[in-house]
Amino acid sequence: MLREARVRPEFAHLYPMLEPGVWKSAAQTAERVAAVRLLQLADTYVFHDRVLTDAHFEFRGGTPRQHLRPSEGAA
């Protein structure tokens, strides 16, 4: 099954490019969020180990995320 993500309603204002409550491909959602953030060149936005954080997004399907140690980074 395809891994899907949706932005949590309480964080929707941070992701105006996404429709809150709508399940989409997690990979495509991450690409969209990353592209918009990079185009904005926002000094205040920092990518952490994942573009789609568990606090801001819900996930279903696919394989659950592997948690990386800080030294491993994200691919």
Predicted model as a PDB file, atoms N, CA, C, CB and O in Angstrom, pLDDT in the B-factor column:
MODEL        1                                                                  
ATOM      1  N   MET A   1       0.847  -1.199   0.000  1.00 74.00           N  
ATOM      2  CA  MET A   1       0.000   0.000   0.000  1.00 74.00           C  
ATOM      3  C   MET A   1       0.881   1.247   0.000  1.00 74.00           C  
ATOM      4  CB  MET A   1      -0.957   0.007   1.231  1.00 74.00           C  
ATOM      5  O   MET A   1       1.930   1.275   0.643  1.00 74.00           O  
ATOM      6  N   LEU A   2       0.455   2.259  -0.711  1.00 91.00           N  
ATOM      7  CA  LEU A   2       1.145   3.524  -0.821  1.00 91.00           C  
ATOM      8  C   LEU A   2       1.122   4.262   0.515  1.00 91.00           C  
ATOM      9  CB  LEU A   2       0.519   4.379  -1.919  1.00 91.00           C  
ATOM     10  O   LEU A   2       0.092   4.290   1.189  1.00 91.00           O  
ATOM     11  N   ARG A   3       2.240   4.856   0.899  1.00 94.00           N  
ATOM     12  CA  ARG A   3       2.302   5.670   2.113  1.00 94.00           C  
ATOM     13  C   ARG A   3       1.630   7.001   1.809  1.00 94.00           C  
ATOM     14  CB  ARG A   3       3.787   5.879   2.599  1.00 94.00           C  
ATOM     15  O   ARG A   3       1.963   7.662   0.826  1.00 94.00           O  
ATOM     16  N   GLU A   4       0.680   7.391   2.657  1.00 96.00           N  
ATOM     17  CA  GLU A   4      -0.042   8.640   2.471  1.00 96.00           C  
ATOM     18  C   GLU A   4       0.121   9.536   3.689  1.00 96.00           C  
ATOM     19  CB  GLU A   4      -1.525   8.370   2.202  1.00 96.00           C  
ATOM     20  O   GLU A   4       0.408   9.076   4.795  1.00 96.00           O  
ATOM     21  N   ALA A   5      -0.072  10.829   3.452  1.00 96.00           N  
ATOM     22  CA  ALA A   5       0.037  11.815   4.523  1.00 96.00           C  
ATOM     23  C   ALA A   5      -1.049  12.871   4.353  1.00 96.00           C  
ATOM     24  CB  ALA A   5       1.444  12.472   4.532  1.00 96.00           C  
ATOM     25  O   ALA A   5      -1.532  13.125   3.250  1.00 96.00           O  
ATOM     26  N   ARG A   6      -1.416  13.474   5.471  1.00 96.00           N  
ATOM     27  CA  ARG A   6      -2.307  14.641   5.431  1.00 96.00           C  
ATOM     28  C   ARG A   6      -1.909  15.566   6.558  1.00 96.00           C  
ATOM     29  CB  ARG A   6      -3.816  14.229   5.548  1.00 96.00           C  
ATOM     30  O   ARG A   6      -1.500  15.126   7.633  1.00 96.00           O  
ATOM     31  N   VAL A   7      -2.036  16.849   6.296  1.00 96.00           N  
ATOM     32  CA  VAL A   7      -1.669  17.844   7.305  1.00 96.00           C  
ATOM     33  C   VAL A   7      -2.766  17.884   8.371  1.00 96.00           C  
ATOM     34  CB  VAL A   7      -1.461  19.259   6.658  1.00 96.00           C  
ATOM     35  O   VAL A   7      -3.958  17.843   8.067  1.00 96.00           O  
ATOM     36  N   ARG A   8      -2.332  17.966   9.612  1.00 95.00           N  
ATOM     37  CA  ARG A   8      -3.286  18.072  10.721  1.00 95.00           C  
ATOM     38  C   ARG A   8      -3.951  19.459  10.657  1.00 95.00           C  
ATOM     39  CB  ARG A   8      -2.567  17.847  12.115  1.00 95.00           C  
ATOM     40  O   ARG A   8      -3.278  20.451  10.374  1.00 95.00           O  
ATOM     41  N   PRO A   9      -5.255  19.533  10.916  1.00 94.00           N  
ATOM     42  CA  PRO A   9      -5.983  20.810  10.782  1.00 94.00           C  
ATOM     43  C   PRO A   9      -5.364  21.961  11.571  1.00 94.00           C  
ATOM     44  CB  PRO A   9      -7.408  20.626  11.228  1.00 94.00           C  
ATOM     45  O   PRO A   9      -5.364  23.100  11.105  1.00 94.00           O  
ATOM     46  N   GLU A  10      -4.842  21.678  12.748  1.00 94.00           N  
ATOM     47  CA  GLU A  10      -4.282  22.753  13.582  1.00 94.00           C  
ATOM     48  C   GLU A  10      -2.974  23.324  13.023  1.00 94.00           C  
ATOM     49  CB  GLU A  10      -4.044  22.238  14.991  1.00 94.00           C  
ATOM     50  O   GLU A  10      -2.519  24.374  13.476  1.00 94.00           O  
ATOM     51  N   PHE A  11      -2.366  22.644  12.044  1.00 94.00           N  
ATOM     52  CA  PHE A  11      -1.135  23.133  11.425  1.00 94.00           C  
ATOM     53  C   PHE A  11      -1.334  23.525   9.961  1.00 94.00           C  
ATOM     54  CB  PHE A  11      -0.052  22.077  11.527  1.00 94.00           C  
ATOM     55  O   PHE A  11      -0.369  23.856   9.272  1.00 94.00           O  
ATOM     56  N   ALA A  12      -2.569  23.491   9.484  1.00 94.00           N  
ATOM     57  CA  ALA A  12      -2.857  23.778   8.077  1.00 94.00           C  
ATOM     58  C   ALA A  12      -2.386  25.166   7.658  1.00 94.00           C  
ATOM     59  CB  ALA A  12      -4.345  23.648   7.817  1.00 94.00           C  
ATOM     60  O   ALA A  12      -1.988  25.361   6.509  1.00 94.00           O  
ATOM     61  N   HIS A  13      -2.425  26.127   8.571  1.00 93.00           N  
ATOM     62  CA  HIS A  13      -1.994  27.489   8.230  1.00 93.00           C  
ATOM     63  C   HIS A  13      -0.512  27.556   7.858  1.00 93.00           C  
ATOM     64  CB  HIS A  13      -2.269  28.429   9.397  1.00 93.00           C  
ATOM     65  O   HIS A  13      -0.089  28.496   7.186  1.00 93.00           O  
ATOM     66  N   LEU A  14       0.274  26.579   8.283  1.00 90.00           N  
ATOM     67  CA  LEU A  14       1.699  26.542   7.953  1.00 90.00           C  
ATOM     68  C   LEU A  14       1.957  25.955   6.569  1.00 90.00           C  
ATOM     69  CB  LEU A  14       2.453  25.738   8.995  1.00 90.00           C  
ATOM     70  O   LEU A  14       3.060  26.070   6.035  1.00 90.00           O  
ATOM     71  N   TYR A  15       0.934  25.327   5.991  1.00 92.00           N  
ATOM     72  CA  TYR A  15       1.069  24.637   4.703  1.00 92.00           C  
ATOM     73  C   TYR A  15      -0.058  25.057   3.760  1.00 92.00           C  
ATOM     74  CB  TYR A  15       1.060  23.099   4.901  1.00 92.00           C  
ATOM     75  O   TYR A  15      -0.901  24.232   3.409  1.00 92.00           O  
ATOM     76  N   PRO A  16      -0.088  26.328   3.344  1.00 91.00           N  
ATOM     77  CA  PRO A  16      -1.189  26.796   2.491  1.00 91.00           C  
ATOM     78  C   PRO A  16      -1.232  26.100   1.133  1.00 91.00           C  
ATOM     79  CB  PRO A  16      -1.075  28.289   2.281  1.00 91.00           C  
ATOM     80  O   PRO A  16      -2.237  26.182   0.428  1.00 91.00           O  
ATOM     81  N   MET A  17      -0.149  25.414   0.762  1.00 91.00           N  
ATOM     82  CA  MET A  17      -0.111  24.699  -0.510  1.00 91.00           C  
ATOM     83  C   MET A  17      -0.833  23.355  -0.450  1.00 91.00           C  
ATOM     84  CB  MET A  17       1.320  24.485  -0.933  1.00 91.00           C  
ATOM     85  O   MET A  17      -1.006  22.695  -1.475  1.00 91.00           O  
ATOM     86  N   LEU A  18      -1.256  22.948   0.754  1.00 94.00           N  
ATOM     87  CA  LEU A  18      -1.927  21.662   0.941  1.00 94.00           C  
ATOM     88  C   LEU A  18      -3.369  21.863   1.372  1.00 94.00           C  
ATOM     89  CB  LEU A  18      -1.184  20.811   1.973  1.00 94.00           C  
ATOM     90  O   LEU A  18      -3.701  22.842   2.041  1.00 94.00           O  
ATOM     91  N   GLU A  19      -4.216  20.930   0.983  1.00 91.00           N  
ATOM     92  CA  GLU A  19      -5.609  20.959   1.403  1.00 91.00           C  
ATOM     93  C   GLU A  19      -5.732  20.135   2.686  1.00 91.00           C  
ATOM     94  CB  GLU A  19      -6.556  20.409   0.278  1.00 91.00           C  
ATOM     95  O   GLU A  19      -5.497  18.927   2.665  1.00 91.00           O  
ATOM     96  N   PRO A  20      -6.095  20.772   3.799  1.00 87.00           N  
ATOM     97  CA  PRO A  20      -6.152  20.045   5.067  1.00 87.00           C  
ATOM     98  C   PRO A  20      -7.168  18.906   5.029  1.00 87.00           C  
ATOM     99  CB  PRO A  20      -6.494  21.000   6.200  1.00 87.00           C  
ATOM    100  O   PRO A  20      -8.236  19.015   4.428  1.00 87.00           O  
ATOM    101  N   GLY A  21      -6.797  17.809   5.691  1.00 87.00           N  
ATOM    102  CA  GLY A  21      -7.693  16.676   5.821  1.00 87.00           C  
ATOM    103  C   GLY A  21      -7.762  15.760   4.615  1.00 87.00           C  
ATOM    104  O   GLY A  21      -8.515  14.787   4.627  1.00 87.00           O  
ATOM    105  N   VAL A  22      -6.989  16.050   3.566  1.00 94.00           N  
ATOM    106  CA  VAL A  22      -7.025  15.239   2.347  1.00 94.00           C  
ATOM    107  C   VAL A  22      -5.775  14.366   2.292  1.00 94.00           C  
ATOM    108  CB  VAL A  22      -7.127  16.140   1.075  1.00 94.00           C  
ATOM    109  O   VAL A  22      -4.651  14.862   2.368  1.00 94.00           O  
ATOM    110  N   TRP A  23      -5.990  13.061   2.161  1.00 96.00           N  
ATOM    111  CA  TRP A  23      -4.876  12.123   2.063  1.00 96.00           C  
ATOM    112  C   TRP A  23      -4.249  12.199   0.669  1.00 96.00           C  
ATOM    113  CB  TRP A  23      -5.348  10.680   2.370  1.00 96.00           C  
ATOM    114  O   TRP A  23      -4.954  12.132  -0.338  1.00 96.00           O  
ATOM    115  N   LYS A  24      -2.921  12.339   0.617  1.00 96.00           N  
ATOM    116  CA  LYS A  24      -2.150  12.371  -0.633  1.00 96.00           C  
ATOM    117  C   LYS A  24      -0.915  11.507  -0.455  1.00 96.00           C  
ATOM    118  CB  LYS A  24      -1.753  13.837  -1.028  1.00 96.00           C  
ATOM    119  O   LYS A  24      -0.558  11.153   0.668  1.00 96.00           O  
ATOM    120  N   SER A  25      -0.273  11.170  -1.538  1.00 96.00           N  
ATOM    121  CA  SER A  25       0.982  10.429  -1.476  1.00 96.00           C  
ATOM    122  C   SER A  25       1.969  11.177  -0.571  1.00 96.00           C  
ATOM    123  CB  SER A  25       1.580  10.230  -2.904  1.00 96.00           C  
ATOM    124  O   SER A  25       2.183  12.376  -0.744  1.00 96.00           O  
ATOM    125  N   ALA A  26       2.564  10.475   0.385  1.00 95.00           N  
ATOM    126  CA  ALA A  26       3.518  11.116   1.301  1.00 95.00           C  
ATOM    127  C   ALA A  26       4.734  11.630   0.538  1.00 95.00           C  
ATOM    128  CB  ALA A  26       3.961  10.131   2.403  1.00 95.00           C  
ATOM    129  O   ALA A  26       5.245  12.705   0.850  1.00 95.00           O  
ATOM    130  N   ALA A  27       5.201  10.884  -0.447  1.00 94.00           N  
ATOM    131  CA  ALA A  27       6.370  11.312  -1.222  1.00 94.00           C  
ATOM    132  C   ALA A  27       6.073  12.596  -1.994  1.00 94.00           C  
ATOM    133  CB  ALA A  27       6.809  10.201  -2.193  1.00 94.00           C  
ATOM    134  O   ALA A  27       6.884  13.522  -1.991  1.00 94.00           O  
ATOM    135  N   GLN A  28       4.933  12.657  -2.647  1.00 95.00           N  
ATOM    136  CA  GLN A  28       4.572  13.853  -3.403  1.00 95.00           C  
ATOM    137  C   GLN A  28       4.318  15.037  -2.477  1.00 95.00           C  
ATOM    138  CB  GLN A  28       3.337  13.586  -4.260  1.00 95.00           C  
ATOM    139  O   GLN A  28       4.666  16.169  -2.811  1.00 95.00           O  
ATOM    140  N   THR A  29       3.719  14.788  -1.330  1.00 96.00           N  
ATOM    141  CA  THR A  29       3.481  15.857  -0.365  1.00 96.00           C  
ATOM    142  C   THR A  29       4.803  16.415   0.148  1.00 96.00           C  
ATOM    143  CB  THR A  29       2.626  15.347   0.806  1.00 96.00           C  
ATOM    144  O   THR A  29       4.962  17.632   0.255  1.00 96.00           O  
ATOM    145  N   ALA A  30       5.752  15.539   0.465  1.00 94.00           N  
ATOM    146  CA  ALA A  30       7.060  15.985   0.932  1.00 94.00           C  
ATOM    147  C   ALA A  30       7.776  16.798  -0.141  1.00 94.00           C  
ATOM    148  CB  ALA A  30       7.916  14.785   1.344  1.00 94.00           C  
ATOM    149  O   ALA A  30       8.388  17.820   0.168  1.00 94.00           O  
ATOM    150  N   GLU A  31       7.708  16.364  -1.387  1.00 93.00           N  
ATOM    151  CA  GLU A  31       8.336  17.106  -2.480  1.00 93.00           C  
ATOM    152  C   GLU A  31       7.725  18.491  -2.619  1.00 93.00           C  
ATOM    153  CB  GLU A  31       8.201  16.339  -3.797  1.00 93.00           C  
ATOM    154  O   GLU A  31       8.437  19.473  -2.831  1.00 93.00           O  
ATOM    155  N   ARG A  32       6.416  18.567  -2.499  1.00 93.00           N  
ATOM    156  CA  ARG A  32       5.725  19.850  -2.639  1.00 93.00           C  
ATOM    157  C   ARG A  32       6.096  20.809  -1.509  1.00 93.00           C  
ATOM    158  CB  ARG A  32       4.209  19.636  -2.666  1.00 93.00           C  
ATOM    159  O   ARG A  32       6.386  21.980  -1.750  1.00 93.00           O  
ATOM    160  N   VAL A  33       6.084  20.305  -0.277  1.00 91.00           N  
ATOM    161  CA  VAL A  33       6.434  21.136   0.877  1.00 91.00           C  
ATOM    162  C   VAL A  33       7.882  21.600   0.766  1.00 91.00           C  
ATOM    163  CB  VAL A  33       6.217  20.359   2.199  1.00 91.00           C  
ATOM    164  O   VAL A  33       8.169  22.777   0.986  1.00 91.00           O  
ATOM    165  N   ALA A  34       8.799  20.692   0.428  1.00 87.00           N  
ATOM    166  CA  ALA A  34      10.209  21.049   0.310  1.00 87.00           C  
ATOM    167  C   ALA A  34      10.424  22.088  -0.783  1.00 87.00           C  
ATOM    168  CB  ALA A  34      11.048  19.808   0.024  1.00 87.00           C  
ATOM    169  O   ALA A  34      11.179  23.042  -0.589  1.00 87.00           O  
ATOM    170  N   ALA A  35       9.775  21.916  -1.921  1.00 87.00           N  
ATOM    171  CA  ALA A  35       9.941  22.856  -3.031  1.00 87.00           C  
ATOM    172  C   ALA A  35       9.479  24.262  -2.652  1.00 87.00           C  
ATOM    173  CB  ALA A  35       9.169  22.368  -4.255  1.00 87.00           C  
ATOM    174  O   ALA A  35      10.159  25.248  -2.937  1.00 87.00           O  
ATOM    175  N   VAL A  36       8.320  24.341  -2.009  1.00 84.00           N  
ATOM    176  CA  VAL A  36       7.803  25.655  -1.614  1.00 84.00           C  
ATOM    177  C   VAL A  36       8.710  26.298  -0.581  1.00 84.00           C  
ATOM    178  CB  VAL A  36       6.376  25.532  -1.059  1.00 84.00           C  
ATOM    179  O   VAL A  36       8.995  27.492  -0.669  1.00 84.00           O  
ATOM    180  N   ARG A  37       9.171  25.522   0.401  1.00 79.00           N  
ATOM    181  CA  ARG A  37      10.060  26.075   1.433  1.00 79.00           C  
ATOM    182  C   ARG A  37      11.375  26.559   0.837  1.00 79.00           C  
ATOM    183  CB  ARG A  37      10.337  25.027   2.515  1.00 79.00           C  
ATOM    184  O   ARG A  37      11.884  27.608   1.231  1.00 79.00           O  
ATOM    185  N   LEU A  38      11.924  25.811  -0.100  1.00 78.00           N  
ATOM    186  CA  LEU A  38      13.174  26.225  -0.732  1.00 78.00           C  
ATOM    187  C   LEU A  38      12.980  27.475  -1.580  1.00 78.00           C  
ATOM    188  CB  LEU A  38      13.734  25.095  -1.589  1.00 78.00           C  
ATOM    189  O   LEU A  38      13.850  28.346  -1.600  1.00 78.00           O  
ATOM    190  N   LEU A  39      11.864  27.576  -2.275  1.00 76.00           N  
ATOM    191  CA  LEU A  39      11.585  28.764  -3.079  1.00 76.00           C  
ATOM    192  C   LEU A  39      11.382  29.998  -2.210  1.00 76.00           C  
ATOM    193  CB  LEU A  39      10.357  28.535  -3.945  1.00 76.00           C  
ATOM    194  O   LEU A  39      11.732  31.108  -2.611  1.00 76.00           O  
ATOM    195  N   GLN A  40      10.829  29.810  -1.046  1.00 70.00           N  
ATOM    196  CA  GLN A  40      10.611  30.932  -0.129  1.00 70.00           C  
ATOM    197  C   GLN A  40      11.919  31.420   0.469  1.00 70.00           C  
ATOM    198  CB  GLN A  40       9.649  30.529   0.985  1.00 70.00           C  
ATOM    199  O   GLN A  40      12.028  32.573   0.885  1.00 70.00           O  
ATOM    200  N   LEU A  41      12.907  30.544   0.510  1.00 66.00           N  
ATOM    201  CA  LEU A  41      14.192  30.859   1.138  1.00 66.00           C  
ATOM    202  C   LEU A  41      13.999  31.467   2.527  1.00 66.00           C  
ATOM    203  CB  LEU A  41      14.993  31.820   0.254  1.00 66.00           C  
ATOM    204  O   LEU A  41      14.654  32.441   2.897  1.00 66.00           O  
ATOM    205  N   ALA A  42      13.092  30.869   3.275  1.00 55.00           N  
ATOM    206  CA  ALA A  42      12.767  31.371   4.610  1.00 55.00           C  
ATOM    207  C   ALA A  42      13.916  31.070   5.577  1.00 55.00           C  
ATOM    208  CB  ALA A  42      11.445  30.742   5.124  1.00 55.00           C  
ATOM    209  O   ALA A  42      14.263  29.913   5.813  1.00 55.00           O  
ATOM    210  N   ASP A  43      14.488  32.128   6.123  1.00 55.00           N  
ATOM    211  CA  ASP A  43      15.569  31.965   7.093  1.00 55.00           C  
ATOM    212  C   ASP A  43      15.097  31.270   8.364  1.00 55.00           C  
ATOM    213  CB  ASP A  43      16.166  33.315   7.439  1.00 55.00           C  
ATOM    214  O   ASP A  43      15.892  30.650   9.072  1.00 55.00           O  
ATOM    215  N   THR A  44      13.814  31.375   8.647  1.00 57.00           N  
ATOM    216  CA  THR A  44      13.302  30.821   9.896  1.00 57.00           C  
ATOM    217  C   THR A  44      12.909  29.361   9.772  1.00 57.00           C  
ATOM    218  CB  THR A  44      12.120  31.620  10.363  1.00 57.00           C  
ATOM    219  O   THR A  44      12.641  28.706  10.780  1.00 57.00           O  
ATOM    220  N   TYR A  45      12.871  28.837   8.548  1.00 56.00           N  
ATOM    221  CA  TYR A  45      12.465  27.443   8.373  1.00 56.00           C  
ATOM    222  C   TYR A  45      13.696  26.570   8.219  1.00 56.00           C  
ATOM    223  CB  TYR A  45      11.534  27.284   7.151  1.00 56.00           C  
ATOM    224  O   TYR A  45      14.564  26.835   7.387  1.00 56.00           O  
ATOM    225  N   VAL A  46      13.759  25.526   9.031  1.00 58.00           N  
ATOM    226  CA  VAL A  46      14.892  24.603   8.988  1.00 58.00           C  
ATOM    227  C   VAL A  46      14.346  23.201   8.764  1.00 58.00           C  
ATOM    228  CB  VAL A  46      15.746  24.674  10.305  1.00 58.00           C  
ATOM    229  O   VAL A  46      13.434  22.767   9.467  1.00 58.00           O  
ATOM    230  N   PHE A  47      14.910  22.485   7.773  1.00 57.00           N  
ATOM    231  CA  PHE A  47      14.529  21.096   7.585  1.00 57.00           C  
ATOM    232  C   PHE A  47      15.199  20.271   8.670  1.00 57.00           C  
ATOM    233  CB  PHE A  47      14.918  20.586   6.166  1.00 57.00           C  
ATOM    234  O   PHE A  47      16.400  20.393   8.912  1.00 57.00           O  
ATOM    235  N   HIS A  48      14.431  19.458   9.294  1.00 58.00           N  
ATOM    236  CA  HIS A  48      14.979  18.570  10.307  1.00 58.00           C  
ATOM    237  C   HIS A  48      15.271  17.240   9.630  1.00 58.00           C  
ATOM    238  CB  HIS A  48      13.996  18.397  11.520  1.00 58.00           C  
ATOM    239  O   HIS A  48      15.607  17.223   8.446  1.00 58.00           O  
ATOM    240  N   ASP A  49      15.157  16.151  10.328  1.00 66.00           N  
ATOM    241  CA  ASP A  49      15.471  14.872   9.701  1.00 66.00           C  
ATOM    242  C   ASP A  49      14.419  14.472   8.666  1.00 66.00           C  
ATOM    243  CB  ASP A  49      15.593  13.789  10.763  1.00 66.00           C  
ATOM    244  O   ASP A  49      14.702  13.641   7.802  1.00 66.00           O  
ATOM    245  N   ARG A  50      13.229  15.035   8.732  1.00 76.00           N  
ATOM    246  CA  ARG A  50      12.161  14.740   7.775  1.00 76.00           C  
ATOM    247  C   ARG A  50      11.460  16.035   7.375  1.00 76.00           C  
ATOM    248  CB  ARG A  50      11.143  13.729   8.374  1.00 76.00           C  
ATOM    249  O   ARG A  50      11.350  16.958   8.182  1.00 76.00           O  
ATOM    250  N   VAL A  51      10.991  16.105   6.149  1.00 83.00           N  
ATOM    251  CA  VAL A  51      10.246  17.273   5.688  1.00 83.00           C  
ATOM    252  C   VAL A  51       8.867  17.305   6.336  1.00 83.00           C  
ATOM    253  CB  VAL A  51      10.119  17.268   4.152  1.00 83.00           C  
ATOM    254  O   VAL A  51       8.397  18.362   6.755  1.00 83.00           O  
ATOM    255  N   LEU A  52       8.222  16.145   6.417  1.00 90.00           N  
ATOM    256  CA  LEU A  52       6.891  16.039   7.011  1.00 90.00           C  
ATOM    257  C   LEU A  52       7.036  15.533   8.441  1.00 90.00           C  
ATOM    258  CB  LEU A  52       5.970  15.093   6.174  1.00 90.00           C  
ATOM    259  O   LEU A  52       7.295  14.351   8.665  1.00 90.00           O  
ATOM    260  N   THR A  53       6.868  16.421   9.394  1.00 87.00           N  
ATOM    261  CA  THR A  53       7.048  16.028  10.789  1.00 87.00           C  
ATOM    262  C   THR A  53       5.812  15.319  11.334  1.00 87.00           C  
ATOM    263  CB  THR A  53       7.366  17.249  11.643  1.00 87.00           C  
ATOM    264  O   THR A  53       4.688  15.599  10.917  1.00 87.00           O  
ATOM    265  N   ASP A  54       6.029  14.408  12.259  1.00 90.00           N  
ATOM    266  CA  ASP A  54       4.922  13.680  12.891  1.00 90.00           C  
ATOM    267  C   ASP A  54       3.977  14.626  13.623  1.00 90.00           C  
ATOM    268  CB  ASP A  54       5.463  12.631  13.865  1.00 90.00           C  
ATOM    269  O   ASP A  54       2.780  14.352  13.713  1.00 90.00           O  
ATOM    270  N   ALA A  55       4.489  15.720  14.139  1.00 91.00           N  
ATOM    271  CA  ALA A  55       3.644  16.663  14.868  1.00 91.00           C  
ATOM    272  C   ALA A  55       2.643  17.359  13.946  1.00 91.00           C  
ATOM    273  CB  ALA A  55       4.507  17.700  15.573  1.00 91.00           C  
ATOM    274  O   ALA A  55       1.532  17.680  14.368  1.00 91.00           O  
ATOM    275  N   HIS A  56       3.029  17.594  12.692  1.00 93.00           N  
ATOM    276  CA  HIS A  56       2.196  18.354  11.768  1.00 93.00           C  
ATOM    277  C   HIS A  56       1.377  17.486  10.812  1.00 93.00           C  
ATOM    278  CB  HIS A  56       3.056  19.277  10.976  1.00 93.00           C  
ATOM    279  O   HIS A  56       0.412  17.963  10.216  1.00 93.00           O  
ATOM    280  N   PHE A  57       1.763  16.200  10.663  1.00 94.00           N  
ATOM    281  CA  PHE A  57       1.125  15.332   9.679  1.00 94.00           C  
ATOM    282  C   PHE A  57       0.690  14.007  10.279  1.00 94.00           C  
ATOM    283  CB  PHE A  57       2.062  15.083   8.524  1.00 94.00           C  
ATOM    284  O   PHE A  57       1.276  13.518  11.245  1.00 94.00           O  
ATOM    285  N   GLU A  58      -0.360  13.433   9.682  1.00 94.00           N  
ATOM    286  CA  GLU A  58      -0.799  12.077   9.987  1.00 94.00           C  
ATOM    287  C   GLU A  58      -0.398  11.208   8.804  1.00 94.00           C  
ATOM    288  CB  GLU A  58      -2.354  12.009  10.259  1.00 94.00           C  
ATOM    289  O   GLU A  58      -0.341  11.681   7.670  1.00 94.00           O  
ATOM    290  N   PHE A  59      -0.122   9.940   9.070  1.00 94.00           N  
ATOM    291  CA  PHE A  59       0.322   9.021   8.028  1.00 94.00           C  
ATOM    292  C   PHE A  59      -0.493   7.736   8.085  1.00 94.00           C  
ATOM    293  CB  PHE A  59       1.825   8.714   8.173  1.00 94.00           C  
ATOM    294  O   PHE A  59      -0.998   7.336   9.134  1.00 94.00           O  
ATOM    295  N   ARG A  60      -0.603   7.105   6.920  1.00 94.00           N  
ATOM    296  CA  ARG A  60      -1.251   5.791   6.854  1.00 94.00           C  
ATOM    297  C   ARG A  60      -0.647   5.020   5.682  1.00 94.00           C  
ATOM    298  CB  ARG A  60      -2.812   5.927   6.696  1.00 94.00           C  
ATOM    299  O   ARG A  60      -0.134   5.594   4.722  1.00 94.00           O  
ATOM    300  N   GLY A  61      -0.731   3.688   5.804  1.00 93.00           N  
ATOM    301  CA  GLY A  61      -0.259   2.825   4.732  1.00 93.00           C  
ATOM    302  C   GLY A  61       1.254   2.747   4.665  1.00 93.00           C  
ATOM    303  O   GLY A  61       1.963   3.377   5.450  1.00 93.00           O  
ATOM    304  N   GLY A  62       1.729   1.968   3.718  1.00 86.00           N  
ATOM    305  CA  GLY A  62       3.158   1.838   3.488  1.00 86.00           C  
ATOM    306  C   GLY A  62       3.899   1.285   4.678  1.00 86.00           C  
ATOM    307  O   GLY A  62       3.316   0.639   5.550  1.00 86.00           O  
ATOM    308  N   THR A  63       5.175   1.541   4.704  1.00 72.00           N  
ATOM    309  CA  THR A  63       6.045   1.102   5.782  1.00 72.00           C  
ATOM    310  C   THR A  63       6.271   2.260   6.735  1.00 72.00           C  
ATOM    311  CB  THR A  63       7.388   0.567   5.235  1.00 72.00           C  
ATOM    312  O   THR A  63       6.585   3.360   6.280  1.00 72.00           O  
ATOM    313  N   PRO A  64       6.125   2.058   8.044  1.00 63.00           N  
ATOM    314  CA  PRO A  64       6.365   3.146   8.994  1.00 63.00           C  
ATOM    315  C   PRO A  64       7.774   3.701   8.856  1.00 63.00           C  
ATOM    316  CB  PRO A  64       6.133   2.666  10.424  1.00 63.00           C  
ATOM    317  O   PRO A  64       8.691   3.009   8.414  1.00 63.00           O  
ATOM    318  N   ARG A  65       7.927   4.955   9.240  1.00 59.00           N  
ATOM    319  CA  ARG A  65       9.214   5.619   9.163  1.00 59.00           C  
ATOM    320  C   ARG A  65      10.243   4.943  10.049  1.00 59.00           C  
ATOM    321  CB  ARG A  65       9.076   7.073   9.546  1.00 59.00           C  
ATOM    322  O   ARG A  65       9.921   4.414  11.113  1.00 59.00           O  
ATOM    323  N   GLN A  66      11.470   4.969   9.599  1.00 65.00           N  
ATOM    324  CA  GLN A  66      12.580   4.544  10.439  1.00 65.00           C  
ATOM    325  C   GLN A  66      13.129   5.805  11.091  1.00 65.00           C  
ATOM    326  CB  GLN A  66      13.693   3.774   9.613  1.00 65.00           C  
ATOM    327  O   GLN A  66      13.341   6.817  10.424  1.00 65.00           O  
ATOM    328  N   HIS A  67      13.353   5.738  12.375  1.00 59.00           N  
ATOM    329  CA  HIS A  67      13.918   6.898  13.060  1.00 59.00           C  
ATOM    330  C   HIS A  67      15.429   6.835  12.944  1.00 59.00           C  
ATOM    331  CB  HIS A  67      13.474   6.949  14.555  1.00 59.00           C  
ATOM    332  O   HIS A  67      16.053   5.827  13.275  1.00 59.00           O  
ATOM    333  N   LEU A  68      16.007   7.930  12.469  1.00 51.00           N  
ATOM    334  CA  LEU A  68      17.442   7.986  12.242  1.00 51.00           C  
ATOM    335  C   LEU A  68      18.146   8.625  13.435  1.00 51.00           C  
ATOM    336  CB  LEU A  68      17.754   8.762  10.956  1.00 51.00           C  
ATOM    337  O   LEU A  68      17.601   9.498  14.110  1.00 51.00           O  
ATOM    338  N   ARG A  69      19.362   8.168  13.671  1.00 57.00           N  
ATOM    339  CA  ARG A  69      20.200   8.841  14.657  1.00 57.00           C  
ATOM    340  C   ARG A  69      20.690  10.144  14.027  1.00 57.00           C  
ATOM    341  CB  ARG A  69      21.406   7.931  15.113  1.00 57.00           C  
ATOM    342  O   ARG A  69      20.804  10.226  12.804  1.00 57.00           O  
ATOM    343  N   PRO A  70      20.980  11.158  14.833  1.00 56.00           N  
ATOM    344  CA  PRO A  70      21.418  12.445  14.271  1.00 56.00           C  
ATOM    345  C   PRO A  70      22.609  12.306  13.319  1.00 56.00           C  
ATOM    346  CB  PRO A  70      21.782  13.398  15.396  1.00 56.00           C  
ATOM    347  O   PRO A  70      22.722  13.077  12.367  1.00 56.00           O  
ATOM    348  N   SER A  71      23.483  11.353  13.555  1.00 56.00           N  
ATOM    349  CA  SER A  71      24.672  11.195  12.713  1.00 56.00           C  
ATOM    350  C   SER A  71      24.351  10.601  11.347  1.00 56.00           C  
ATOM    351  CB  SER A  71      25.686  10.321  13.414  1.00 56.00           C  
ATOM    352  O   SER A  71      25.170  10.683  10.431  1.00 56.00           O  
ATOM    353  N   GLU A  72      23.162  10.001  11.196  1.00 53.00           N  
ATOM    354  CA  GLU A  72      22.814   9.341   9.935  1.00 53.00           C  
ATOM    355  C   GLU A  72      22.215  10.300   8.912  1.00 53.00           C  
ATOM    356  CB  GLU A  72      21.841   8.216  10.196  1.00 53.00           C  
ATOM    357  O   GLU A  72      22.372  10.091   7.709  1.00 53.00           O  
ATOM    358  N   GLY A  73      21.534  11.347   9.370  1.00 49.00           N  
ATOM    359  CA  GLY A  73      20.904  12.261   8.447  1.00 49.00           C  
ATOM    360  C   GLY A  73      19.770  11.620   7.678  1.00 49.00           C  
ATOM    361  O   GLY A  73      19.420  10.467   7.932  1.00 49.00           O  
ATOM    362  N   ALA A  74      19.206  12.337   6.761  1.00 47.00           N  
ATOM    363  CA  ALA A  74      18.105  11.817   5.947  1.00 47.00           C  
ATOM    364  C   ALA A  74      18.546  11.754   4.499  1.00 47.00           C  
ATOM    365  CB  ALA A  74      16.833  12.694   6.094  1.00 47.00           C  
ATOM    366  O   ALA A  74      19.260  12.632   4.013  1.00 47.00           O  
ATOM    367  N   ALA A  75      18.121  10.727   3.829  1.00 44.00           N  
ATOM    368  CA  ALA A  75      18.488  10.577   2.414  1.00 44.00           C  
ATOM    369  C   ALA A  75      17.438  11.171   1.524  1.00 44.00           C  
ATOM    370  CB  ALA A  75      18.695   9.114   2.056  1.00 44.00           C  
ATOM    371  O   ALA A  75      17.575  11.139   0.301  1.00 44.00           O  
TER     372      ALA A  75                                                      
ENDMDL                                                                          
END                                                                             
